[in-house]
Amino acid sequence: MRRVLQLKAVTQCAMLETFGIFLVLADKSLFAYHIEALVPSSPQGTGQNLIPQKLNGTKDVHFFSVGQFQGRTLVAYMKKKGVSGLSP
């Protein structure tokens, strides 16, 4: 075993196997990693998709959920809106 992510304050993670995407909620930011970037299947790797994609923009994410609806995979997350509280 070896550590593949250098993130602190990880509170949630989920694997979207169909898409080869690993979601991580760390320090109130939601990131999507291509699994090939974390665990390469070949020694050379693809060289692309190595940088995680931040999904939440500038808002703080408190939690997320992954589910299926009418054959589609959905990711929903709750983010803080201003000082008034939480918003979907």
Secondary structure, DSSP 8 states (H G I E B T S, - for coil): -------SSEEEEEEEGGGTEEEEEETTEEEEEEHHHHS-SSSS--SSS-S-EE-STTS-EEEEEEEEETTEEEEEEEEEETTTEEE-
